[in-house]
Amino acid sequence: MKAPGFWYGHSIGSAAVSVALAPLGAIWSVGAAMRAIGSKPARAPLPVICVGNIVAGGAGKTPVAMSLAHRIAGAHFLSRGHGGLTEGPHFVDVARDDHRAVGDEPLLLARIAPCWVARDRFAGARAAARAGARCVIMDDGYQDPSLFKDVSFLIVDGQVGFGSGRCIPAGPLRESIGAGLARAQAVVLLGDDRTGVLSRLRGRPVILARLEPEAEAANLASQRVIAFAGIGRPPKFFATLESLGANLVERHAFPDHHPYTPAEIGHLIDASESRSAALVTTSKDFVRVPPHQRDRVTVIRIAVAWDDEAALMRILAPALGRSA
């Protein structure tokens, strides 16, 4: 699914469309609230750290989850495996599993730390505990009430914030801002606050951070590039390439989690050859490219740079102490 332009005020008449759909958004909000009422989250035998968002589409939660795993010895990932067929609990094997089985994000996570895919999050957490995990890091499941979270980080993209501030379909929100903030131990604001979102955080601790391309991305400066992405917000990726000095001669946006066919990638390869341009995509997209075509695609990887890493670790400390 591609995010409608009016969610973030990018189309003519955005406000009018959002207002017209507001009653449906209100119904969605009530449904999200009802899902949590009366739920009894199961407590896992190890700490659970949830990295999530309240908007549909990408806010940067997967890079944040990966960054946390680099800082927590013995962490395992736990994912629903969006887009994959595996119900689990299943231990992700990057040598044997593909995105059709486990989804794209678990394949990225499993390169950093052990990763489990499970529709039943409690069963997945128990499987990780039996395998010796010190804690589990969820890169999704913020709206799933079935598993108790010791720490929940709400990730916000500073460039777009909460968009129209309305729930689907009137805006990008999966639930109301108030409900989402109420469950967060801290908010991670990625990038500059361009929408005034800081004023809406109601005293919640805020940790500032940035997504930065890794060093090899600098090689794209002044290069001709054809870029493609099937993520929550492809224009954000394209803007990153331009900020590196790349000359984007073509940009191709696909729906989030789009499963690329050999014909689609073949067309892009042909275009890159005819236009003497590098074919470039994200690490999340790369795992959905057919294996025999991956050597023709350049990957841009990003990492999280924390403004105050000590503040991050202070919020994590009580939960990690539980596993000591």
N, C-alpha and C positions, 0 to 999 in steps of 0.2 A: 504494500500500500504506500502511495505517495501522500505526504501531508498536503492538504489543500492550502493554497496560498492565503486564504482569508483567516486561517488559524493564527497566522503571524502578521496579518495586515499587509500582505504583499500583493494583493490584487485589488482592482477597482471595485469599490463598494464592499470592501471587506467587513467593515463595521456593520453594515446593513444586513449582510448575509449571516454574520455571527449572531446578531440580535434576533433575527427571524428564527434561527435554530435554537435559541436559548431555552425554550420550553423542553425540547428533547434533551438538551444537555442537563437540565435540571432532573429529568427522569433518570438519566444515566447516573448522576450524582447520588440520588436516593438509592438506586440499585447497588452502587458501590458501598454505601453506608450500611445497607441492610445485610450485605454479605458478611460484614464484620460483627454485626450485632449477634450476641449469643454464641459466638465461636469460642472454643476452648483450645487455644494453641498448645500443641504438645511440646514438652521441653526435652530437647535432645540431650544425650549424655556428654556433650561437649559444647563449648561456646559457639554461637552462631552469629556471624557478622553479615549483615545484609547491606548490599550496595544497590540502591534503586533510584527510581525517579517517578514523578507523577505525570509525566507527559508521554504521549505516544511518539515513538521515534527515538532517535539517539540523543542522549544528553552527555554521554561520556562515561557511563557506568562501567563498561568492560575495562577500559584502561585504568580506571581507579581500582577496580578489583584486582587487576594484575599488579598494580603498584603495591597494594596492601600485602599481597602474597610474597613479594620480594622482601617485605619487612617483618613477616611473621613466620618464624621457624615452625615447620610442621603443619602448615596450613594446607587444607585440601579445598578445592572448589566444589560447589554444588549448584547445578543448573537444571532447569526444566528441559533444556535442549530444544528451544523453539525452532520449528521447522523440520525437526528430525522425527523419525518413526519409533525410536526406542523409548519404551516406558520405564525401564530400569527397575531397581537401581542397577546401573551399568557403569563399570570403570572404563573411561575413555582411553582407547589405544590409538594414538595418532598414526601408527603404522598400518592399522587395519580398518579403522572407522573412517567414514566420510561424512560430509554435511547432510546427506540424505538420511543417514542413520541417527546422528546425534545432534545435528544443527551446526551452524558455523561457529558460534561463540565458544562452545566447549572445545573445539579443536584448537582455538587460540589459547584458551586457558590451560589446556593440558600440556602445552609447551613450557609453561611456567611452573606448574605444580600439579600434583595428582587431581584429577577432575572426575566427578560422578554426575551422571545424568539420571534424574529420577522425577517422574510425574508426582509421586508421593514424596514430598520433601522430607518428612520425618524418617521414612524408610531410607532415603538417601543419606541423611545425616548419621543414622545408625550404622549404615554400611561403611561410611568414612571412619567412624569411631572404631569399628572392629578392625579396620585396616591400619590403625595407629595414628590417625589424624589428631593434631593438637586442637584444632578448631576448624570450622568450615566457613568459607566465604561464599555468599550467594551473590551472583551478579544479576539476579532477577528475583522475583517473588516479593517485592515490596508490598503488593496488594494481596498476597496470599496469607490468610490468617491461620493456616493450619499448623505453622511451626513458630515457636517462640523465638524471637530475635533478642540476643543480649545487647547488640549495638546495631542501630540502623542509621546509615548515612543516606541523606537525600541529596542526589546530584542535580545541580542546576547549571545549565549552559547560560553563562552571562550574556551572550549575544542575543538570545531570544527570550530568556526568562520563562514565564508561564504563558507566553503568547497572549491570546485574547482574554485569558483568565477564566474561560468557560470550559465545561466538560464536553467530551465527544457527543454529538457531532458539531457542536457550536464552536469548539476550540480543541486544543490538544490534550486537555487534562483527563486523566484516568479517574480522578476523584477530586474533591474540592481541595483547594490549597490548605485550608485550615485542618482538614482531616489528615492530609499528608504530612503536614508539619508536626502534628500532635504526636506522631509515632517516631519522629527523628530525634536521635541524640545529638546530631549535628548536621549542618548543611555544608556541602562542598560546592563552592561557587567556582566554576571553571571559566577563566577568562574575565575580562573587564565587565562590570555591571552596566550594560547599555540600556536596560529597560527599567531601572529603578527597583529591581527585585529585592535588594537589601532592605528596603523600607517595609517589605511585606513579611519579613521573617520572624516577627513577634518575639524578639529576644533570644531566639535559638542561637547556640554557638555556630559561628560561621568560620570555615577553614577555606582560605583562598588558595587556588592552584591554577595551573595552566597546562594545556596540552601542547607539547612541543614535538616537532618531527625529530627523529633521531639523526645523528650526524651525517649519514650517507645521503640524506635528502638534499643536502646542499649541492650535490652534483647536478641537480636539475636546473640550476641557475642558468638562464639564457638558452636553455634547450627548448626545442619544439616538442610539445607534449599533446598526446590525445589521452584524456582522462575519462575513466568510467567508474561508477560507484553505485551500489545498491545498498545504501545504508539509510538511516533515519532522515538525514539531511545532506544529500549529495552536494548542494552548493557550498556547504561548509568545507568539504574536502577540496573542492575546486578553488575556493578562496585561499586555502592553505598553500596549494601549489603556486598560486600567483604571488603569495607573500614570499615564497622562496625564489622568485624571479623567473619561474618557468613561463614559457610562451604557450598558452593553451590555444591550440589551433582547432580543437574539437573537445566538447564535453558531453558525456552521455550519462544521464541519470536513469537508474532503474529502481523498481520498488525495493523496499527493505527486504533483505534475505533472499533476493532473487536468485534462483538456480540457473546459472548460465549454461547454455547449450553450446556444443562445439561450433555450430553455425554462427551463433552470435559472436563468440570470441574470434572465430575465423574472419568474420566481417571486420572486426576492429583491428585485427592483425594486418589485414589487407590495407585498411585505411592508413595504418601507421607506416607501412612500407611505401605506399604511394605518396604520402606527404612527408616522408623522411622525418618521422616524429617518434618519440618513445611512447610506448603504451604503458600507462601508469594507473594503478588502483590502490585500494586500501588493503591492509592485512586481512580484514574480515571478508572482503570480496575475494581475495586471492584463494582462500580455501574452497570457494565455490566455482573456481575456474577448472575445467577439465584438466586432469594431471598432465596429459600429453601436450598441452598448450601453455603450461605455466612458465616454461623457459623463455617465452616471448613477452612476458609481462614483468614490469618493474613494480616492486611493492614499496609503499611509503609507510613506515612504522612510526607510531607516536608513543610518547611516554608522558607521564604526569610529573610536573615540577611543582613541589609544594613550597608555599611561602613560609609556612611554619610547621615543619615536620614534628617538632616537639609537641605542639598542640594536638596534632593527630594522634600521637602515641599516648598522650594523657587520656584521651577519650577511649582508646582501646584498652588501656591498662586494667580497669576493673574486670572486664570480660576475660582477658587473657589470664588474669590471676585465678580465675575459676578453674582453668585447666592445669594449673601448676601442681 
